[in-house]
Amino acid sequence: MAVATQSLEELCINAIRFLAVDAVEKANSGHPGLPMGAAPMAFVLWDRFMRFNPKNPAWLNRDRFLLSAGHGSMLQYALLYLTGYEDLTLEDLKQFRQWESKTPGHPENFMNPGVEITTGPLGQGIANGVGIAMAEAHLAATFNKPDFPVIDHYTYVIMGDGDHMEGVSGEACSLAGHLGLGKLIALYDDNHISIDGSTDLAFTEDVGKRFEAYGWHVLVVENGDTDLDAIHRAIETAKSVTDQPSLIKVRTTIGYGSNKAGTQGIHSDALGEAEVKATRENLGWQHEPFVIPEDALNHWRQAIERGAKIEAEWNQRFAAYKEQYPEAAQTLDRMHEANLPEGWDAVLPTYTPEDKGDATRNHSGKILNALADVLPELIGGSADLAPSNKTLLKSSGDFQKGQYENRNIRFGVREHGMGAICNGLALDGSGLIPYGATFMCFTDYMRAAIRLSALSEAGVIYIMTHDSVALGEDGPTHQPVEHIASLRAIPDLLVIRPADGNETSGAYKVAIENRTRPSILALSRQSLPNLAGTSIEGVTKGGYILSDSDGTPDLILIGTGSETQLCVKAAEQLRSEGKKVRVVSLPCWELFEEQDEQYQESVLPKAVTKRVAVEAGVSFGWCRYTGSEGATVSIDQFGSSAPGNICLEKFGFTVDNVVAKAKQLFS
């Protein structure tokens, strides 16, 4: 495979390959095979098609590039360095996979400008891409005017065999086909190799036919190793198809140029000194590690001038747009800068105990609709449970093919896909505020996406209704028990369980304002009274005193969500018997832990060791607030199929049982 002379394009492609080879070799860790095989398609895409400005990675109308096969991260790092993204230097590439480097093993969106999304678990990236393409379609339909296509960008994804095997990609791509997202183009690195070996071991379906069935336009490039013109034509054709997303199957050889090419041995292992030398000889690359020929680097760096010109042309167009449509331009600018309109929270309702009680899912529905009138960036829907989740925006129609201006997304029964799509909507960079809804129990189906929301700093709002055994007759398959505790274990995720209408408003205030942290809103199916003392402000602190006795309390009752009312009533009974009782509402542990020590002590003084926590979920974790001398009213088993009020009674969620638990602490 010796190469005597190389064209400029071959030099540019091999620059990608050997930056990957050298970085993986230096780290003695990584996945060199994908960058080596996918380098030609990446070159054609970034050199001939992608519209971006390396000097302004956050330019609103840039094309988005997602490396769904995130294990091949050196492909993306090489592209960013070669095209002139200043935040990523050659020294950063030399620190691949090292402590506190800018080049971690999988791309992280919060570390490098130009990396749009965090990709690690396979399938997530392409599903995020569906969300980003939906964001583009929505913004274009909402803000574009005749002769002013201010939103007009593509979402390009490179994905691999593993992405296709993961179910989340199927959920998201099925919806993308239904929606006809013509500006979503996925290039499939079709190399037939996974870590175990040939994909024939477990994956023999016809991916192209499956995607055609989804409603995608499918193209095939038979020789993705050297036929750059075929890759070019395929992308050009894909761009011409405006009413379908496109999948381009690019047949490649993993680890192209190595003697291990086409085998599992090149997938996820460093080549080794001898093989690196052989690969350099095979591809005619007579350069020291991390050295890029001047001709190749100069060609790649033309992206800087090209990008500046493209953005300047757009800026000129947007300036004219501002003159003719100042209100729309101001809104688009505000959203892009992630600013909320002044006074937006004035629409959040407040309640008194005299107001009729209601389920917090119903409060949520009213709040969502009030917010939709003042926050045009609010968009989302439910996984086929909108009537139960109360998530329909009455002021908008359904987001459908040809009706992208609407804000009600019908996700279908695709919980995992919904979560990943919402991450894409949030990380598009345009300022949209996405929400996704289902029953709390089904967070199990979307946990990977929720975790990535937190890791990726994606401010998704997860509306989770039917939050306890009180949902009733559907039984234990639908009754969440361990879910709240398990979600609290995810770093940087706000889990909020409001007790009534005021706290539901508070939950939305927190969720809307946290644009880089996702929120879980755990909402009741059953009606709850509006309690004296609850407040929006209290929720923003995570926990607060709901009611108290004079002097130092003998006992603290701590409640969340629907069980807070039990604490209030139990406290009244215990006070009538001479006990000094404080009731604390603790809707969000994470926010409470962020308060200063003085505030935490004022709510939960260490000297008061007799405490009872009441929550219709597992007791796991509550010891941090009850201590060794406290107790819980909890449920450490699966639920049961019965009317909700019967389930609560049988599992001990009654005032009498809370009182009895408290009295045991004094015996």
PAVOSE-126161 format. One line per 10 residues: number of its first residue (from 1); their letters; for each residue x, y negated, z negated of C-alpha. Coordinates in pm, 1 decimal. Each point is the difference from the previous one (the first is absolute). Example, Ala and Ser with C-alpha at 12.3 -4.5 7.8 and 13.67 -1.06 7.14 Angstrom:
# PAVOSE-126161
1) as) 1230.0 450.0 -780.0; 137.0 -344.0 66.0
This chain:
# PAVOSE-126161
1) mavatqslee) 0.0 0.0 0.0; 307.3 -224.2 33.3; -77.8 -350.1 127.4; 259.9 -178.2 213.0; -163.4 -340.4 31.0; -307.0 -145.8 -159.7; -248.6 -258.5 115.8; -81.3 -291.4 -227.1; -330.7 163.9 -88.0; 175.0 323.5 -96.0
11) lcinairfla) 237.4 -198.7 -220.3; -295.5 -166.3 -171.9; -171.3 333.9 -57.2; 314.6 163.1 -130.3; 47.8 -295.2 -233.8; -319.2 109.9 -175.2; 112.5 360.7 -8.3; 341.0 -62.4 -146.5; -110.9 -252.9 -258.5; -228.3 278.9 -121.2
21) vdavekansg) 268.4 268.6 24.4; 258.5 -213.2 -180.4; -235.2 -115.3 -276.1; -124.6 351.0 -70.2; 354.0 133.7 5.0; 124.3 -264.5 -240.8; -289.3 70.1 -238.2; 26.8 375.6 58.3; -377.8 -15.6 -4.9; -276.9 -86.2 239.9
31) hpglpmgaap) -177.7 101.7 318.1; 212.7 -67.6 308.8; -197.5 213.0 245.3; -296.9 -229.0 55.4; 198.0 -320.2 66.2; 223.4 187.3 244.0; -295.3 143.1 190.5; -235.0 -299.2 -18.2; 262.4 -263.4 85.1; -97.8 -26.3 371.1
41) mafvlwdrfm) -370.3 -64.4 -68.7; 91.4 -243.3 -278.8; 233.1 -188.2 234.6; -259.2 -32.0 275.0; -265.7 -111.3 -247.8; 209.3 -257.8 -184.7; 194.1 -127.2 301.5; -276.5 -20.1 258.7; -332.8 -25.0 -179.7; 8.9 -105.5 -363.5
51) rfnpknpawl) -83.7 -364.4 -71.2; 168.3 -106.9 -322.4; 234.6 -264.3 -136.6; 289.8 131.9 -211.7; 42.3 -348.1 -149.9; -361.3 -6.3 -117.6; -105.7 356.1 -85.8; -333.5 -122.8 -142.0; -113.0 -176.6 319.1; -374.0 59.0 7.7
61) nrdrfllsag) -37.4 118.2 359.9; 298.2 235.3 9.3; -42.0 354.4 124.3; 8.1 244.9 -288.1; 234.5 298.7 6.0; -52.8 291.8 -236.7; 230.3 296.7 -41.3; -252.7 252.9 -121.8; 267.3 270.5 -1.1; 170.1 -192.7 -276.8
71) hgsmlqyall) 266.8 260.9 -69.4; 167.9 -131.2 315.4; 43.0 -337.0 -171.0; 340.7 -65.6 152.0; -175.5 -46.4 332.9; -183.4 -300.1 -141.2; 298.2 -138.6 -187.5; 211.6 24.7 313.4; -264.0 -181.8 203.4; -30.1 -279.5 -256.0
81) yltgyedltl) 375.2 -49.4 -20.9; 59.8 17.3 373.7; -276.4 -248.9 84.9; 129.5 -251.8 -251.6; -212.0 13.5 -313.1; 223.9 -198.5 -233.4; -105.8 169.8 -320.9; 147.8 331.0 113.8; 374.4 0.3 54.1; 246.5 261.4 117.0
91) edlkqfrqwe) 112.4 31.8 -360.4; -359.0 86.3 -96.4; 4.5 281.9 254.6; 320.4 128.9 -155.1; -183.3 17.3 -334.1; -273.0 225.6 137.4; -180.5 186.3 -279.8; 214.8 -154.4 -274.0; -106.0 -162.0 -326.4; -167.9 -339.9 51.6
101) sktpghpenf) 79.7 -3.1 371.1; -231.1 -152.4 259.2; 2.1 326.8 190.8; -185.4 259.4 -207.1; -68.8 349.4 125.4; -343.6 -99.2 127.8; -101.9 -348.6 117.9; -140.3 -224.1 -274.1; -198.3 -303.0 110.5; 79.4 -200.1 -313.8
111) mnpgveittg) 377.2 28.1 55.0; 60.7 -98.8 361.6; -163.3 -264.2 219.9; -94.9 179.2 319.5; -109.7 315.2 -181.0; -376.3 -38.4 8.7; -98.1 296.1 -216.7; 146.8 253.2 -238.7; 17.1 336.9 172.1; 99.1 315.2 -178.1
121) plgqgiangv) -285.5 249.4 -32.0; -72.7 105.6 355.5; -324.1 -108.0 162.0; -26.7 -319.2 -202.9; 179.4 -218.4 254.4; -225.9 76.1 293.9; -303.1 -40.4 -227.7; 136.5 -337.1 -114.7; 39.0 -81.7 368.0; -371.0 57.3 52.4
131) giamaeahla) -65.7 -253.1 -276.8; 239.1 -253.1 150.9; -159.6 43.0 343.4; -342.1 -50.6 -160.4; 129.8 -319.8 -160.7; 117.1 -128.9 338.0; -332.1 85.5 162.5; -195.5 -170.4 -278.3; 210.8 -315.4 -3.6; -3.2 -27.0 378.6
141) atfnkpdfpv) -378.2 33.0 10.9; -38.6 -250.5 -282.7; 250.7 -270.5 91.7; 75.2 19.7 372.2; -171.0 -255.6 220.4; -21.6 -31.2 379.3; 349.9 -72.3 131.2; 140.1 34.2 -353.6; 100.2 362.0 -71.9; 185.1 -93.4 -319.0
151) idhytyvimg) -26.3 356.8 -129.3; 124.7 234.1 268.7; 251.4 255.1 -120.4; 56.1 373.6 24.3; 63.1 263.5 -263.1; 265.4 251.1 107.0; 64.5 317.7 -196.7; 267.4 266.3 36.0; -129.1 321.5 -153.3; 119.9 358.8 -13.5
161) dgdhmegvsg) -129.8 353.7 -22.5; -34.7 -24.9 -376.6; -227.3 -301.8 30.5; -232.0 202.6 219.5; -10.8 287.5 -245.7; -110.0 -215.3 -292.5; -376.8 -31.6 -30.8; 0.6 -372.5 -75.0; 117.6 -74.3 354.6; -294.8 191.6 141.7
171) eacslaghlg) -246.8 -192.4 -216.5; 140.5 -336.4 101.3; 55.7 81.1 368.1; -352.2 135.6 32.1; -133.1 -334.6 -120.5; 240.4 -190.1 226.4; -135.5 185.3 301.3; -357.4 -70.9 -104.6; 82.2 -368.5 -35.2; 184.4 -19.6 332.7
181) lgklialydd) 305.0 -180.9 -135.7; 170.5 -73.2 330.8; 296.9 -182.5 -151.9; 113.8 300.3 -199.7; 271.8 196.6 182.3; 163.0 302.2 -162.4; 315.5 154.4 145.1; 20.4 364.1 -104.8; 357.3 122.0 -44.4; -87.9 344.8 130.0
191) nhisidgstd) 313.9 196.6 -89.8; -162.3 319.4 -134.7; 228.5 18.4 -304.7; -78.0 -31.2 -370.0; 207.4 82.5 -307.1; -104.3 365.5 3.4; 95.1 41.5 364.6; -199.6 1.1 322.7; -350.4 -137.8 -36.3; -116.1 323.9 165.0
201) laftedvgkr) 18.7 149.1 -348.3; -314.7 -185.6 -104.7; -106.2 -261.4 254.4; -103.9 112.0 346.2; -311.6 -205.1 70.6; -28.4 -226.4 302.9; 40.9 -339.7 -162.6; -82.3 -181.8 321.3; -336.9 170.7 35.7; -77.7 -66.6 -364.7
211) feaygwhvlv) 66.7 -370.3 47.9; -202.8 -6.7 319.1; -285.0 144.7 -204.0; 50.6 -281.7 -251.7; -50.1 -246.7 284.6; 364.3 -92.5 57.8; 170.0 -57.1 334.0; 282.1 255.5 22.7; 313.3 -23.6 214.6; 300.7 230.6 27.0
221) vengdtdlda) 367.5 -78.9 61.8; 168.7 327.5 89.2; 357.0 -121.5 -44.0; 32.8 -241.2 -289.2; 375.4 58.8 -25.6; 107.4 -185.6 313.3; -299.9 -111.1 208.5; -32.7 -358.7 -116.6; -215.2 -95.4 296.3; -256.1 265.3 -90.6
231) ihraietaks) -14.5 -129.2 -356.6; -39.7 -353.7 134.9; -284.4 98.7 233.7; -179.3 185.4 -277.0; 5.6 -297.4 -235.7; -104.8 -231.2 282.4; -291.9 229.7 83.3; -98.5 24.8 -366.0; -13.5 -378.0 -24.8; -230.7 -13.1 300.8
241) vtdqpslikv) -256.1 221.7 -175.0; -184.5 -250.4 -215.7; -291.1 206.6 -131.4; 186.0 300.0 -144.7; 301.6 49.3 -222.9; 283.7 176.8 181.6; 215.5 296.7 -95.7; 317.6 39.9 205.2; 147.9 348.0 -38.8; 372.1 -53.7 55.8
251) rttigygsnk) 180.5 332.8 30.6; 336.2 -45.1 -170.0; 293.2 202.6 -128.3; 60.9 -46.1 -369.8; 362.8 -91.5 -67.4; 66.5 -70.8 369.2; 373.6 2.1 72.0; 93.9 230.3 -283.5; 90.1 364.6 37.7; -284.1 59.9 -248.3
261) agtqgihsda) -248.5 -178.2 223.4; -342.8 160.4 15.3; 42.5 190.6 -326.1; -113.9 -40.7 -357.9; 364.9 -43.3 -100.1; -3.0 -359.1 124.1; -332.5 -95.8 -157.7; 96.8 -97.3 -351.1; 369.7 63.7 -55.8; 311.8 -205.4 62.1
271) lgeaevkatr) 188.8 129.3 303.0; 335.1 49.1 -169.5; 335.0 -134.6 113.3; 60.2 251.8 277.4; -347.5 -33.9 146.4; 12.5 -379.0 -12.9; 322.8 14.9 200.6; -155.5 239.8 250.2; -308.3 -219.3 37.4; 217.3 -303.2 70.1
281) enlgwqhepf) 175.2 197.4 270.1; -326.5 132.8 144.0; -146.1 -349.2 32.3; 323.0 -177.6 92.8; -12.8 -221.3 -309.1; 360.5 -96.7 -60.1; -56.8 -237.3 -288.9; 76.4 11.2 -368.7; -287.9 44.7 -247.4; -241.4 -296.6 -7.4
291) vipedalnhw) 173.7 -172.3 292.0; -237.0 -117.3 273.8; 139.2 -95.3 343.4; -27.8 -372.2 60.1; -197.9 46.3 323.1; -261.5 208.9 -177.3; -30.8 -230.4 -299.4; -27.2 -307.1 223.0; -280.2 163.8 194.4; -186.9 99.1 -314.3
301) rqaiergaki) 42.0 -348.7 -148.5; -179.8 -153.2 298.4; -305.6 84.9 -209.9; 76.5 -309.3 -210.1; -27.9 -247.0 286.7; -286.8 192.6 156.5; -190.3 8.8 -327.7; 50.6 -368.7 -68.9; -137.9 -83.0 344.2; -302.6 227.5 -42.0
311) eaewnqrfaa) -83.4 -148.5 -337.8; 53.3 -355.3 123.5; -248.1 59.9 280.9; -248.0 135.9 -253.3; 58.5 -295.1 -234.1; -79.5 -236.8 283.5; -320.6 190.4 70.9; -93.0 4.1 -367.9; 62.2 -375.7 -30.5; -251.6 -59.8 278.2
321) ykeqypeaaq) -235.4 245.8 -169.6; 25.7 -200.6 -322.4; -104.3 -314.8 180.0; -309.9 156.4 152.5; -93.6 236.7 -283.9; 142.9 -155.4 -317.5; -226.0 186.9 -243.7; 76.9 341.8 147.4; 372.2 -79.6 14.5; 0.9 -114.6 -361.6
331) tldrmheanl) -166.4 324.0 -109.6; 242.8 212.3 201.3; 297.0 -189.1 -144.9; -134.9 32.7 -353.2; -49.5 372.4 37.3; 343.4 53.5 153.0; 156.1 -184.2 -293.7; -197.2 224.9 -237.7; -172.2 -296.3 -163.3; -352.3 23.0 -135.3
341) pegwdavlpt) -249.1 -282.8 64.2; -27.2 -245.7 -285.2; -278.2 84.3 -241.5; -72.3 339.0 153.3; -64.8 154.8 -341.5; -287.8 -237.2 -73.0; -230.6 252.1 170.1; 76.7 269.2 -258.6; -318.3 44.3 -205.0; -12.4 -4.0 -379.7
351) ytpedkgdat) -255.7 157.7 -231.0; -141.5 -20.5 -349.7; -142.7 283.0 -211.2; -344.5 -129.2 91.8; 60.7 78.7 367.2; -130.1 336.0 112.9; 260.6 274.1 -2.6; 114.1 173.2 313.8; 249.4 254.8 126.6; 340.8 -151.2 57.8
361) rnhsgkilna) -11.6 140.7 355.8; -302.7 -226.4 56.0; 179.0 -298.0 -152.4; 288.0 81.7 234.4; -225.8 -4.2 304.7; -137.8 -343.7 -89.1; 347.9 -135.3 -65.2; 135.7 137.0 328.5; -273.9 -176.3 191.6; 57.6 -325.9 -185.4
371) ladvlpelig) 373.5 22.8 69.9; -57.8 76.6 368.3; -152.7 -344.7 42.6; 313.2 -178.1 -125.7; 272.4 247.5 99.6; -6.7 69.9 375.2; 307.7 217.6 -52.1; -201.8 255.0 -197.9; -56.7 314.3 209.1; -66.0 363.7 -80.8
381) gsadlapsnk) -245.1 275.8 -52.0; -69.4 341.1 -138.7; 78.4 361.2 81.9; -360.8 72.2 104.3; -138.9 -109.3 -337.4; -83.1 -365.8 56.9; -356.3 25.4 -141.8; 134.6 161.8 -317.8; 314.7 -212.2 -27.1; -196.9 -320.6 71.4
391) tllkssgdfq) 268.4 -124.8 237.5; -194.3 -128.7 300.7; 46.6 -368.9 75.9; -343.8 -131.4 88.4; 140.0 -298.0 190.0; 187.6 218.1 248.9; -65.8 279.9 243.2; 204.9 315.3 49.2; 359.5 -2.9 124.8; -39.9 206.2 315.8
401) kgqyenrnir) 148.3 19.2 348.5; -66.7 -335.0 163.4; -125.8 -145.3 -329.9; 330.3 -49.9 -175.7; -103.1 -334.3 -150.4; -215.3 184.4 -254.8; 125.6 91.7 -346.3; -187.2 315.6 -99.5; 228.8 292.1 81.9; -162.9 342.1 28.5
411) fgvrehgmga) 287.1 226.8 -99.5; -201.3 321.9 17.0; 81.7 288.6 -233.6; 371.0 -76.9 15.7; 114.6 -102.9 -347.8; 372.7 50.3 57.3; -12.3 -168.6 338.1; -197.5 -287.5 -150.8; 268.2 -65.2 -261.6; 282.5 6.5 254.6
421) icnglaldgs) -194.4 -220.5 242.5; -66.5 -249.8 -279.1; 373.1 -11.9 -66.3; 52.5 -92.0 363.8; -265.4 -270.7 -19.5; 170.4 -142.9 -307.8; 354.2 21.3 140.8; -80.2 -143.2 341.9; 126.4 -331.4 -133.8; -301.4 -202.6 104.7
431) glipygatfm) -150.8 -34.3 -346.6; -295.4 234.1 23.5; -135.2 135.0 -329.9; -116.5 357.9 62.1; -216.0 214.3 -221.7; -81.3 368.4 20.7; -263.7 183.0 -199.8; -102.5 348.8 -100.3; -84.8 194.8 -315.7; 268.0 -10.0 -268.8
441) cftdymraai) 42.2 377.6 19.8; 117.6 -25.6 359.8; 303.6 -206.6 -86.5; 155.3 346.8 -0.3; -42.0 4.5 378.4; 172.7 -335.4 41.5; 253.5 -3.3 -280.1; 299.3 -8.4 237.0; -134.2 -313.2 166.5; -79.6 -163.2 -336.3
451) rlsalseagv) 352.9 72.7 -121.3; 141.1 -154.4 316.5; -219.2 -307.3 -51.1; 175.7 -52.1 -331.5; 347.0 79.4 135.5; -49.5 -215.2 310.5; -142.9 -300.1 -185.8; -322.7 23.2 197.2; -283.9 -182.0 -175.7; -274.1 244.3 94.0
461) iyimthdsva) -316.7 -1.3 -210.1; -123.4 352.3 -69.8; -364.7 0.0 -102.4; -64.3 326.3 -182.5; -353.7 59.5 -120.0; -158.1 288.3 -193.8; 286.8 -21.5 -244.5; -88.6 264.1 -261.1; -208.4 303.8 -92.2; -290.1 -245.0 -22.1
471) lgedgpthqp) -49.7 36.3 374.7; -188.8 312.2 -96.8; -150.2 274.1 211.1; 267.7 24.2 270.5; 205.1 178.2 -261.5; 368.5 49.9 -74.8; 119.4 -11.9 362.1; -116.3 -361.2 13.0; 56.3 -99.6 -363.4; 340.1 -163.1 -58.5
481) vehiaslrai) 163.8 100.5 -326.2; 378.1 -24.8 38.0; -2.1 -257.1 278.2; 23.5 -323.9 -195.5; 293.2 133.2 -202.4; 181.9 124.0 308.8; -47.6 -330.7 181.3; 132.0 -192.2 -299.0; 319.1 200.3 39.7; 73.2 -166.8 337.7
491) pdllvirpad) 233.3 -300.1 -44.4; -122.8 -339.5 123.4; -360.1 114.7 38.6; -266.7 -194.5 -187.7; -269.0 235.4 -128.9; -299.3 -202.9 -118.7; -306.8 150.6 -165.4; -249.7 -280.7 -66.3; -265.5 25.5 -270.8; -268.9 -226.8 147.5
501) gnetsgaykv) -71.2 -280.1 245.6; 247.1 -250.0 -143.8; 280.2 253.1 -0.7; -83.7 105.1 356.3; 40.9 -362.5 105.2; 327.5 -3.4 -190.4; 112.7 315.2 178.5; -57.4 -167.6 336.7; 183.3 -313.3 -108.8; 300.8 212.9 -87.1
511) aienrtrpsi) -22.8 211.2 315.3; -35.8 -293.6 239.1; 283.4 -198.0 -157.7; 242.7 292.7 1.0; 107.1 4.4 362.8; 306.5 215.9 -58.7; -155.2 249.1 -241.1; -288.6 234.9 74.5; -295.2 28.7 -235.3; -230.5 285.2 -91.0
521) lalsrqslpn) -345.7 -114.0 -106.9; -162.6 286.0 -193.5; -373.7 -64.6 7.1; -303.1 164.6 -156.4; -296.8 160.0 165.2; -219.1 -49.9 -307.2; -139.0 -330.2 -122.0; 192.7 -177.1 -277.7; -103.0 -289.4 -224.3; 172.6 -336.6 25.3
531) lagtsiegvt) 192.8 -24.9 -324.0; 55.0 -300.9 -222.3; 355.4 -126.2 19.3; 108.5 147.6 332.4; 175.1 -237.5 236.6; 183.6 -37.7 327.9; 296.4 -144.6 -187.2; 13.9 300.5 -230.9; 41.8 235.0 294.4; 289.0 -205.8 137.4
541) kggyilsdsd) 183.6 75.4 -325.1; -78.7 371.1 26.2; -142.1 24.1 -352.1; -158.7 -231.9 -252.3; -206.9 -16.0 -317.8; -365.8 49.7 79.9; -135.2 -30.9 -354.0; 153.3 -12.4 -345.3; -57.8 -7.8 -373.1; 137.6 -263.1 -233.1
551) gtpdliligt) 350.6 69.1 -123.1; 232.8 280.9 94.2; -197.6 288.7 152.8; -9.9 342.1 -161.3; -61.7 161.6 337.6; 37.9 -83.0 368.7; -230.7 153.4 258.4; 144.2 -16.9 353.0; -222.6 51.3 301.6; 18.3 -16.3 376.2
561) gsetqlcvka) -272.2 -11.8 258.7; -336.5 149.7 -81.2; 113.1 123.0 -342.5; 72.2 -349.6 -130.8; -366.0 -38.1 -90.5; 31.3 304.4 -227.1; 281.5 -173.6 -186.8; -213.3 -312.3 -43.5; -294.8 192.8 -142.0; 217.6 223.3 -217.6
571) aeqlrsegkk) 171.5 -308.2 -142.3; -334.7 -148.0 -96.9; -91.5 316.3 -187.9; 336.4 26.1 -174.5; -11.0 -366.5 -100.6; -339.7 55.5 -154.6; 169.7 262.3 -215.9; 267.5 -242.4 -116.1; 283.3 64.1 245.5; 191.8 -281.4 165.7
581) vrvvslpcwe) 3.7 98.6 366.1; 157.5 -157.0 306.1; -114.4 92.9 349.2; 256.7 -32.9 275.7; -85.1 22.8 366.9; 300.1 136.6 190.8; -101.3 7.6 368.5; 354.0 -6.7 140.5; 298.2 150.3 -182.9; 248.6 -133.7 251.9
591) lfeeqdeqyq) -101.5 -363.2 -45.7; -10.6 34.7 -375.9; 353.8 136.0 -2.0; 112.1 -308.8 193.3; -117.9 -236.8 -273.7; 256.0 -123.7 -247.7; 54.8 184.5 -325.2; -174.1 -268.3 -202.3; -320.7 34.5 198.6; 5.3 378.9 -14.2
601) esvlpkavtk) 49.7 -14.6 -375.7; -289.4 -243.3 -34.5; -231.1 249.7 169.0; 139.9 326.8 -134.4; 193.4 -77.8 -320.7; 246.7 272.2 -86.3; -108.8 -7.8 -364.4; -344.4 130.5 93.0; 65.0 367.8 63.5; -356.0 128.7 -13.1
611) rvaveagvsf) -111.6 -16.6 363.2; -245.1 187.0 220.8; 21.4 -18.4 377.6; -316.8 83.3 193.3; 19.9 88.5 368.8; -183.2 259.0 207.9; 317.2 158.2 127.4; 292.3 201.0 -128.3; 171.4 -112.0 -319.2; 339.6 11.9 170.9
621) gwcrytgseg) 187.8 -326.9 -48.1; -223.2 -152.9 -263.4; 248.2 77.8 -275.7; 189.8 -314.4 100.7; -292.0 -201.6 -140.9; -145.9 228.8 -265.6; 330.9 108.6 -151.8; 48.6 308.8 -212.2; -274.5 -96.9 -243.9; -265.2 -76.8 257.6
631) atvsidqfgs) -255.4 203.9 191.7; -173.7 10.4 336.2; -346.3 70.8 126.6; 95.6 154.0 329.3; -57.5 298.4 227.3; 286.2 244.8 46.9; -189.0 242.8 219.8; -188.9 -2.7 326.4; -353.3 -137.5 7.1; -334.6 166.6 59.1
641) sapgniclek) -297.0 -26.7 232.2; -282.6 -170.8 -188.7; -163.6 -342.4 -15.7; 260.5 -262.2 -84.6; -143.2 -95.1 -336.7; -4.0 365.7 -102.8; 363.7 43.0 105.0; 102.7 -299.5 -209.8; -190.7 126.2 -301.9; 129.3 356.9 22.1
651) fgftvdnvva) 359.7 -117.9 38.8; -28.2 -223.2 -305.3; -31.3 -344.4 153.3; -254.2 -123.4 -251.9; 1.9 -267.8 -265.8; -41.1 263.5 -269.5; 309.3 187.3 115.1; 210.0 -316.2 17.3; -109.2 -84.6 -354.6; 79.0 353.6 -115.8
661) kakqlfs) 347.5 -11.4 158.3; 67.1 -331.0 -171.8; -114.0 125.4 -338.5; 230.4 299.1 27.0; 292.8 -241.4 -1.7; -102.5 -122.4 -344.9; -51.7 343.6 -153.5
